[in-house]
Amino acid sequence: MSHARDTILFRRVPQGCRAWRTRNPLAAVTLVCALIVVPFLRAQSPKPTDYDVKAVYLYNFGRFVEWPASVATKSDSFYVCVLGQDPFGPALDSTLAGETIGGKSVAAKRISSPQEAFGCQILFMSAVENSRLTAIIEALDKGGVLTVSDMPQFSQRGGMIQFVLEGKKVRFEVNLTAVQRAGLTLSSELLKVATTVRRNP
């Protein structure tokens, strides 16, 4: 990437991307910016909300996770699902519109029960599901669904990826044990930019 283009990309990326540039090796920073920059080049708002950023992360997690063949061939589409109250509004749909992962079109789906999640590759659980989180995690055990949330202690309670805030910047931590138990493989580059990688017993 030329210096001029690099400058343009970093100028147009959310604040968090510029901050990571000074704290991580170039490869990790390039990944972080790749996770969020491209969709924001066509975003309507110059100051994205936290859920705009999280919507873009959800899409890009799909690009850095490998699913078992049994899961990957279940559907002709790649579904990013939301369980419970939807905090994204139109942001998730607009982020996923026209995108593909692994040759499959990507679409958002709102679901109301854990059983519906088996048709999803990525499942975001809203905070209203906090009281039944353990039951949901158990229901999805080894189901090949990447679980994501921003509810407190999500990764410590068996969730796979938890959004966290550092200051006003959206970051994420990973429960690698939960990921591996589900038969998923996360890119080492993705793990490099997680704030925490948990390995629960």
PyRosetta script that sets phi, psi and omega in degrees:
from pyrosetta import init, pose_from_sequence

init()
pose = pose_from_sequence("MSHARDTILFRRVPQGCRAWRTRNPLAAVTLVCALIVVPFLRAQSPKPTDYDVKAVYLYNFGRFVEWPASVATKSDSFYVCVLGQDPFGPALDSTLAGETIGGKSVAAKRISSPQEAFGCQILFMSAVENSRLTAIIEALDKGGVLTVSDMPQFSQRGGMIQFVLEGKKVRFEVNLTAVQRAGLTLSSELLKVATTVRRNP")
pose.set_psi(1, 130.9)
pose.set_omega(1, -179.5)
pose.set_phi(2, -68.2)
pose.set_psi(2, 159.7)
pose.set_omega(2, 179.7)
pose.set_phi(3, -62.3)
pose.set_psi(3, -38.3)
pose.set_omega(3, -179.0)
pose.set_phi(4, -63.9)
pose.set_psi(4, -45.9)
pose.set_omega(4, -179.6)
pose.set_phi(5, -67.6)
pose.set_psi(5, -38.7)
pose.set_omega(5, 177.1)
pose.set_phi(6, -57.7)
pose.set_psi(6, -44.1)
pose.set_omega(6, -179.7)
pose.set_phi(7, -62.9)
pose.set_psi(7, -42.8)
pose.set_omega(7, -180.0)
pose.set_phi(8, -62.8)
pose.set_psi(8, -44.8)
pose.set_omega(8, -178.4)
pose.set_phi(9, -62.3)
pose.set_psi(9, -46.6)
pose.set_omega(9, -177.9)
pose.set_phi(10, -68.8)
pose.set_psi(10, -29.0)
pose.set_omega(10, 178.1)
pose.set_phi(11, -67.6)
pose.set_psi(11, -31.2)
pose.set_omega(11, -173.5)
pose.set_phi(12, -99.4)
pose.set_psi(12, -3.3)
pose.set_omega(12, 179.7)
pose.set_phi(13, -82.9)
pose.set_psi(13, 153.7)
pose.set_omega(13, 174.7)
pose.set_phi(14, -57.3)
pose.set_psi(14, 159.5)
pose.set_omega(14, -176.6)
pose.set_phi(15, -51.3)
pose.set_psi(15, -39.2)
pose.set_omega(15, -175.4)
pose.set_phi(16, -58.8)
pose.set_psi(16, -35.2)
pose.set_omega(16, -178.0)
pose.set_phi(17, -66.2)
pose.set_psi(17, -41.8)
pose.set_omega(17, 179.3)
pose.set_phi(18, -64.5)
pose.set_psi(18, -36.3)
pose.set_omega(18, -178.8)
pose.set_phi(19, -65.9)
pose.set_psi(19, -40.7)
pose.set_omega(19, -179.2)
pose.set_phi(20, -66.4)
pose.set_psi(20, -24.0)
pose.set_omega(20, -175.8)
pose.set_phi(21, -61.3)
pose.set_psi(21, -30.8)
pose.set_omega(21, -176.6)
pose.set_phi(22, -91.5)
pose.set_psi(22, -8.4)
pose.set_omega(22, -173.5)
pose.set_phi(23, -109.9)
pose.set_psi(23, -11.6)
pose.set_omega(23, -173.5)
pose.set_phi(24, -131.5)
pose.set_psi(24, 159.4)
pose.set_omega(24, 174.4)
pose.set_phi(25, -58.0)
pose.set_psi(25, 156.7)
pose.set_omega(25, -175.8)
pose.set_phi(26, -55.8)
pose.set_psi(26, -40.8)
pose.set_omega(26, -178.1)
pose.set_phi(27, -62.2)
pose.set_psi(27, -42.9)
pose.set_omega(27, 179.9)
pose.set_phi(28, -65.8)
pose.set_psi(28, -41.0)
pose.set_omega(28, 179.9)
pose.set_phi(29, -65.9)
pose.set_psi(29, -40.1)
pose.set_omega(29, 177.0)
pose.set_phi(30, -58.9)
pose.set_psi(30, -40.2)
pose.set_omega(30, 178.7)
pose.set_phi(31, -64.9)
pose.set_psi(31, -46.6)
pose.set_omega(31, -179.4)
pose.set_phi(32, -57.7)
pose.set_psi(32, -44.6)
pose.set_omega(32, -179.3)
pose.set_phi(33, -68.5)
pose.set_psi(33, -35.1)
pose.set_omega(33, 176.7)
pose.set_phi(34, -65.8)
pose.set_psi(34, -31.9)
pose.set_omega(34, 179.4)
pose.set_phi(35, -63.4)
pose.set_psi(35, -33.4)
pose.set_omega(35, -171.9)
pose.set_phi(36, -125.3)
pose.set_psi(36, -13.0)
pose.set_omega(36, -170.1)
pose.set_phi(37, -76.6)
pose.set_psi(37, -45.5)
pose.set_omega(37, -169.9)
pose.set_phi(38, -58.9)
pose.set_psi(38, -50.1)
pose.set_omega(38, 179.1)
pose.set_phi(39, -62.2)
pose.set_psi(39, -28.7)
pose.set_omega(39, -179.0)
pose.set_phi(40, -76.3)
pose.set_psi(40, -16.5)
pose.set_omega(40, 175.8)
pose.set_phi(41, -65.2)
pose.set_psi(41, -24.5)
pose.set_omega(41, 178.5)
pose.set_phi(42, -112.0)
pose.set_psi(42, 10.0)
pose.set_omega(42, -179.0)
pose.set_phi(43, -69.1)
pose.set_psi(43, 153.0)
pose.set_omega(43, -177.4)
pose.set_phi(44, -82.4)
pose.set_psi(44, -30.9)
pose.set_omega(44, -175.6)
pose.set_phi(45, -104.4)
pose.set_psi(45, 133.8)
pose.set_omega(45, 178.3)
pose.set_phi(46, -73.6)
pose.set_psi(46, -17.0)
pose.set_omega(46, 179.7)
pose.set_phi(47, -122.5)
pose.set_psi(47, 87.3)
pose.set_omega(47, -177.2)
pose.set_phi(48, -65.6)
pose.set_psi(48, 148.0)
pose.set_omega(48, 175.1)
pose.set_phi(49, -78.2)
pose.set_psi(49, 170.8)
pose.set_omega(49, 177.1)
pose.set_phi(50, -58.0)
pose.set_psi(50, -38.7)
pose.set_omega(50, -177.8)
pose.set_phi(51, -78.2)
pose.set_psi(51, -22.3)
pose.set_omega(51, 168.2)
pose.set_phi(52, -62.0)
pose.set_psi(52, -46.6)
pose.set_omega(52, -179.7)
pose.set_phi(53, -65.0)
pose.set_psi(53, -43.3)
pose.set_omega(53, -179.4)
pose.set_phi(54, -64.7)
pose.set_psi(54, -36.0)
pose.set_omega(54, 177.5)
pose.set_phi(55, -61.9)
pose.set_psi(55, -41.6)
pose.set_omega(55, 179.0)
pose.set_phi(56, -67.8)
pose.set_psi(56, -39.9)
pose.set_omega(56, 175.4)
pose.set_phi(57, -59.9)
pose.set_psi(57, -43.2)
pose.set_omega(57, -179.3)
pose.set_phi(58, -57.5)
pose.set_psi(58, -44.9)
pose.set_omega(58, 177.3)
pose.set_phi(59, -60.7)
pose.set_psi(59, -46.8)
pose.set_omega(59, -174.1)
pose.set_phi(60, -74.6)
pose.set_psi(60, -25.2)
pose.set_omega(60, 171.8)
pose.set_phi(61, -56.1)
pose.set_psi(61, -36.8)
pose.set_omega(61, 179.4)
pose.set_phi(62, -62.0)
pose.set_psi(62, -24.1)
pose.set_omega(62, 179.9)
pose.set_phi(63, -84.3)
pose.set_psi(63, -14.3)
pose.set_omega(63, -176.2)
pose.set_phi(64, -119.9)
pose.set_psi(64, 16.9)
pose.set_omega(64, 177.4)
pose.set_phi(65, -125.1)
pose.set_psi(65, 140.4)
pose.set_omega(65, 177.3)
pose.set_phi(66, -110.7)
pose.set_psi(66, 126.5)
pose.set_omega(66, 179.7)
pose.set_phi(67, -97.0)
pose.set_psi(67, 153.6)
pose.set_omega(67, 174.4)
pose.set_phi(68, -61.0)
pose.set_psi(68, 152.3)
pose.set_omega(68, -178.8)
pose.set_phi(69, -57.8)
pose.set_psi(69, -34.8)
pose.set_omega(69, -179.0)
pose.set_phi(70, -63.8)
pose.set_psi(70, -30.8)
pose.set_omega(70, 178.8)
pose.set_phi(71, -85.6)
pose.set_psi(71, -41.4)
pose.set_omega(71, -174.8)
pose.set_phi(72, -62.3)
pose.set_psi(72, -26.2)
pose.set_omega(72, -176.3)
pose.set_phi(73, -99.5)
pose.set_psi(73, 7.1)
pose.set_omega(73, -176.7)
pose.set_phi(74, -66.6)
pose.set_psi(74, -35.9)
pose.set_omega(74, -171.5)
pose.set_phi(75, -140.0)
pose.set_psi(75, 158.4)
pose.set_omega(75, 176.0)
pose.set_phi(76, -82.6)
pose.set_psi(76, -9.3)
pose.set_omega(76, 178.8)
pose.set_phi(77, -118.7)
pose.set_psi(77, 161.0)
pose.set_omega(77, 176.8)
pose.set_phi(78, -108.4)
pose.set_psi(78, 114.4)
pose.set_omega(78, -173.1)
pose.set_phi(79, -103.6)
pose.set_psi(79, 128.7)
pose.set_omega(79, 169.7)
pose.set_phi(80, -105.0)
pose.set_psi(80, 111.2)
pose.set_omega(80, -172.0)
pose.set_phi(81, -106.0)
pose.set_psi(81, 153.8)
pose.set_omega(81, 175.8)
pose.set_phi(82, -121.9)
pose.set_psi(82, 123.1)
pose.set_omega(82, 178.6)
pose.set_phi(83, -104.3)
pose.set_psi(83, 126.3)
pose.set_omega(83, -179.4)
pose.set_phi(84, 93.0)
pose.set_psi(84, -161.3)
pose.set_omega(84, -178.6)
pose.set_phi(85, -62.0)
pose.set_psi(85, 130.9)
pose.set_omega(85, -175.5)
pose.set_phi(86, -86.9)
pose.set_psi(86, 112.5)
pose.set_omega(86, 179.6)
pose.set_phi(87, -88.5)
pose.set_psi(87, -4.1)
pose.set_omega(87, -173.7)
pose.set_phi(88, -87.5)
pose.set_psi(88, -31.5)
pose.set_omega(88, -173.2)
pose.set_phi(89, 63.0)
pose.set_psi(89, -141.9)
pose.set_omega(89, -178.2)
pose.set_phi(90, -74.8)
pose.set_psi(90, -8.2)
pose.set_omega(90, -175.0)
pose.set_phi(91, -60.7)
pose.set_psi(91, -40.4)
pose.set_omega(91, -178.0)
pose.set_phi(92, -68.5)
pose.set_psi(92, -44.6)
pose.set_omega(92, -179.6)
pose.set_phi(93, -62.7)
pose.set_psi(93, -43.0)
pose.set_omega(93, -178.3)
pose.set_phi(94, -69.6)
pose.set_psi(94, -32.3)
pose.set_omega(94, 177.8)
pose.set_phi(95, -66.8)
pose.set_psi(95, -39.7)
pose.set_omega(95, -175.2)
pose.set_phi(96, -85.7)
pose.set_psi(96, -15.9)
pose.set_omega(96, -174.8)
pose.set_phi(97, -57.7)
pose.set_psi(97, 124.4)
pose.set_omega(97, 177.0)
pose.set_phi(98, 78.3)
pose.set_psi(98, 1.7)
pose.set_omega(98, -178.2)
pose.set_phi(99, -89.2)
pose.set_psi(99, 157.6)
pose.set_omega(99, 175.0)
pose.set_phi(100, -134.1)
pose.set_psi(100, 152.1)
pose.set_omega(100, 173.5)
pose.set_phi(101, -136.6)
pose.set_psi(101, 123.7)
pose.set_omega(101, -179.5)
pose.set_phi(102, 59.9)
pose.set_psi(102, 31.2)
pose.set_omega(102, 179.6)
pose.set_phi(103, 81.1)
pose.set_psi(103, 3.3)
pose.set_omega(103, 179.5)
pose.set_phi(104, -107.5)
pose.set_psi(104, 142.7)
pose.set_omega(104, 175.4)
pose.set_phi(105, -69.5)
pose.set_psi(105, 142.6)
pose.set_omega(105, -177.4)
pose.set_phi(106, -100.7)
pose.set_psi(106, 136.2)
pose.set_omega(106, -179.3)
pose.set_phi(107, -142.8)
pose.set_psi(107, 151.1)
pose.set_omega(107, 175.0)
pose.set_phi(108, -90.6)
pose.set_psi(108, 146.9)
pose.set_omega(108, 177.4)
pose.set_phi(109, -142.6)
pose.set_psi(109, 134.5)
pose.set_omega(109, 175.6)
pose.set_phi(110, -99.5)
pose.set_psi(110, 129.4)
pose.set_omega(110, -178.5)
pose.set_phi(111, -127.1)
pose.set_psi(111, 163.5)
pose.set_omega(111, -176.0)
pose.set_phi(112, -118.9)
pose.set_psi(112, -8.9)
pose.set_omega(112, -179.8)
pose.set_phi(113, -139.5)
pose.set_psi(113, 152.0)
pose.set_omega(113, 178.7)
pose.set_phi(114, -59.6)
pose.set_psi(114, -30.8)
pose.set_omega(114, -178.7)
pose.set_phi(115, -61.5)
pose.set_psi(115, -32.7)
pose.set_omega(115, 178.6)
pose.set_phi(116, -70.2)
pose.set_psi(116, -17.6)
pose.set_omega(116, -175.4)
pose.set_phi(117, -70.7)
pose.set_psi(117, -15.8)
pose.set_omega(117, -178.3)
pose.set_phi(118, -70.5)
pose.set_psi(118, -9.6)
pose.set_omega(118, 172.6)
pose.set_phi(119, -95.0)
pose.set_psi(119, 7.2)
pose.set_omega(119, -176.7)
pose.set_phi(120, -109.6)
pose.set_psi(120, 148.3)
pose.set_omega(120, 170.9)
pose.set_phi(121, -89.8)
pose.set_psi(121, -38.8)
pose.set_omega(121, 178.6)
pose.set_phi(122, -124.2)
pose.set_psi(122, 134.2)
pose.set_omega(122, 178.9)
pose.set_phi(123, -124.2)
pose.set_psi(123, 117.5)
pose.set_omega(123, 172.3)
pose.set_phi(124, -95.7)
pose.set_psi(124, 126.3)
pose.set_omega(124, 177.9)
pose.set_phi(125, -103.2)
pose.set_psi(125, 122.8)
pose.set_omega(125, -180.0)
pose.set_phi(126, -74.7)
pose.set_psi(126, 163.7)
pose.set_omega(126, -174.5)
pose.set_phi(127, -63.4)
pose.set_psi(127, -22.4)
pose.set_omega(127, -179.4)
pose.set_phi(128, -68.2)
pose.set_psi(128, -13.0)
pose.set_omega(128, 178.6)
pose.set_phi(129, -87.3)
pose.set_psi(129, 5.9)
pose.set_omega(129, -174.3)
pose.set_phi(130, -55.2)
pose.set_psi(130, -42.4)
pose.set_omega(130, -174.9)
pose.set_phi(131, -68.0)
pose.set_psi(131, -25.3)
pose.set_omega(131, -180.0)
pose.set_phi(132, -113.9)
pose.set_psi(132, 22.8)
pose.set_omega(132, -177.6)
pose.set_phi(133, -58.9)
pose.set_psi(133, -46.8)
pose.set_omega(133, -177.9)
pose.set_phi(134, -58.2)
pose.set_psi(134, -43.7)
pose.set_omega(134, 179.7)
pose.set_phi(135, -64.7)
pose.set_psi(135, -37.8)
pose.set_omega(135, 179.3)
pose.set_phi(136, -67.0)
pose.set_psi(136, -44.8)
pose.set_omega(136, 179.0)
pose.set_phi(137, -59.8)
pose.set_psi(137, -42.5)
pose.set_omega(137, 179.8)
pose.set_phi(138, -66.2)
pose.set_psi(138, -38.0)
pose.set_omega(138, -179.8)
pose.set_phi(139, -65.9)
pose.set_psi(139, -31.5)
pose.set_omega(139, -177.7)
pose.set_phi(140, -93.1)
pose.set_psi(140, 1.7)
pose.set_omega(140, -174.6)
pose.set_phi(141, -51.2)
pose.set_psi(141, 125.0)
pose.set_omega(141, 178.0)
pose.set_phi(142, 61.3)
pose.set_psi(142, 22.4)
pose.set_omega(142, -178.2)
pose.set_phi(143, -87.9)
pose.set_psi(143, -1.7)
pose.set_omega(143, 177.8)
pose.set_phi(144, 73.6)
pose.set_psi(144, 26.5)
pose.set_omega(144, 178.7)
pose.set_phi(145, -109.7)
pose.set_psi(145, 127.2)
pose.set_omega(145, 177.7)
pose.set_phi(146, -78.7)
pose.set_psi(146, 115.1)
pose.set_omega(146, -178.1)
pose.set_phi(147, -95.7)
pose.set_psi(147, 134.3)
pose.set_omega(147, -176.4)
pose.set_phi(148, -137.7)
pose.set_psi(148, 144.0)
pose.set_omega(148, 175.9)
pose.set_phi(149, -162.5)
pose.set_psi(149, 168.9)
pose.set_omega(149, 172.0)
pose.set_phi(150, -118.1)
pose.set_psi(150, 13.6)
pose.set_omega(150, 177.4)
pose.set_phi(151, -71.7)
pose.set_psi(151, 148.2)
pose.set_omega(151, -177.8)
pose.set_phi(152, -57.0)
pose.set_psi(152, 139.3)
pose.set_omega(152, 175.9)
pose.set_phi(153, 59.8)
pose.set_psi(153, 24.0)
pose.set_omega(153, -179.6)
pose.set_phi(154, -58.7)
pose.set_psi(154, -48.9)
pose.set_omega(154, -177.6)
pose.set_phi(155, -69.9)
pose.set_psi(155, -27.3)
pose.set_omega(155, 178.6)
pose.set_phi(156, -75.5)
pose.set_psi(156, -20.6)
pose.set_omega(156, -177.1)
pose.set_phi(157, -100.8)
pose.set_psi(157, 9.9)
pose.set_omega(157, 174.5)
pose.set_phi(158, 111.7)
pose.set_psi(158, -3.3)
pose.set_omega(158, 173.7)
pose.set_phi(159, -73.2)
pose.set_psi(159, 159.8)
pose.set_omega(159, -172.9)
pose.set_phi(160, -90.1)
pose.set_psi(160, -49.4)
pose.set_omega(160, 179.9)
pose.set_phi(161, -129.1)
pose.set_psi(161, 126.4)
pose.set_omega(161, 179.5)
pose.set_phi(162, -116.7)
pose.set_psi(162, 126.7)
pose.set_omega(162, 172.5)
pose.set_phi(163, -74.2)
pose.set_psi(163, 136.2)
pose.set_omega(163, 176.1)
pose.set_phi(164, -133.8)
pose.set_psi(164, 161.6)
pose.set_omega(164, 176.7)
pose.set_phi(165, -110.0)
pose.set_psi(165, 131.2)
pose.set_omega(165, 169.5)
pose.set_phi(166, -111.2)
pose.set_psi(166, 104.9)
pose.set_omega(166, -170.4)
pose.set_phi(167, 67.3)
pose.set_psi(167, -118.8)
pose.set_omega(167, 177.5)
pose.set_phi(168, -111.5)
pose.set_psi(168, 16.0)
pose.set_omega(168, -174.8)
pose.set_phi(169, -106.4)
pose.set_psi(169, 135.8)
pose.set_omega(169, 179.5)
pose.set_phi(170, -79.0)
pose.set_psi(170, 124.8)
pose.set_omega(170, 175.9)
pose.set_phi(171, -127.4)
pose.set_psi(171, -176.7)
pose.set_omega(171, 177.2)
pose.set_phi(172, -149.5)
pose.set_psi(172, 151.1)
pose.set_omega(172, 173.2)
pose.set_phi(173, -123.1)
pose.set_psi(173, 159.9)
pose.set_omega(173, -170.7)
pose.set_phi(174, -126.1)
pose.set_psi(174, 136.5)
pose.set_omega(174, 168.4)
pose.set_phi(175, -99.7)
pose.set_psi(175, 95.8)
pose.set_omega(175, -173.1)
pose.set_phi(176, -67.1)
pose.set_psi(176, -32.9)
pose.set_omega(176, 178.6)
pose.set_phi(177, -61.9)
pose.set_psi(177, -43.7)
pose.set_omega(177, 179.4)
pose.set_phi(178, -65.5)
pose.set_psi(178, -38.5)
pose.set_omega(178, 178.5)
pose.set_phi(179, -62.2)
pose.set_psi(179, -47.8)
pose.set_omega(179, -177.5)
pose.set_phi(180, -68.5)
pose.set_psi(180, -35.5)
pose.set_omega(180, 178.8)
pose.set_phi(181, -62.5)
pose.set_psi(181, -31.4)
pose.set_omega(181, 179.3)
pose.set_phi(182, -81.4)
pose.set_psi(182, -2.6)
pose.set_omega(182, 179.2)
pose.set_phi(183, 83.0)
pose.set_psi(183, 15.8)
pose.set_omega(183, -179.5)
pose.set_phi(184, -96.6)
pose.set_psi(184, 157.0)
pose.set_omega(184, 177.5)
pose.set_phi(185, -126.5)
pose.set_psi(185, 122.0)
pose.set_omega(185, 177.7)
pose.set_phi(186, -95.1)
pose.set_psi(186, 140.2)
pose.set_omega(186, 175.7)
pose.set_phi(187, -59.1)
pose.set_psi(187, 139.9)
pose.set_omega(187, 177.5)
pose.set_phi(188, -62.0)
pose.set_psi(188, -29.1)
pose.set_omega(188, 178.5)
pose.set_phi(189, -67.7)
pose.set_psi(189, -35.3)
pose.set_omega(189, 176.8)
pose.set_phi(190, -67.0)
pose.set_psi(190, -41.5)
pose.set_omega(190, 179.2)
pose.set_phi(191, -63.8)
pose.set_psi(191, -31.5)
pose.set_omega(191, -179.1)
pose.set_phi(192, -62.8)
pose.set_psi(192, -31.2)
pose.set_omega(192, -175.5)
pose.set_phi(193, -100.8)
pose.set_psi(193, 3.1)
pose.set_omega(193, 172.6)
pose.set_phi(194, -71.2)
pose.set_psi(194, 144.3)
pose.set_omega(194, 179.1)
pose.set_phi(195, -70.7)
pose.set_psi(195, -32.7)
pose.set_omega(195, 178.8)
pose.set_phi(196, -144.8)
pose.set_psi(196, 139.4)
pose.set_omega(196, 172.0)
pose.set_phi(197, -118.2)
pose.set_psi(197, 109.0)
pose.set_omega(197, -177.1)
pose.set_phi(198, -90.7)
pose.set_psi(198, 143.7)
pose.set_omega(198, 174.2)
pose.set_phi(199, -128.5)
pose.set_psi(199, 81.9)
pose.set_omega(199, -176.7)
pose.set_phi(200, -69.2)
pose.set_psi(200, 144.3)
pose.set_omega(200, 175.6)
pose.set_phi(201, -67.4)
pose.dump_pdb("model.pdb")
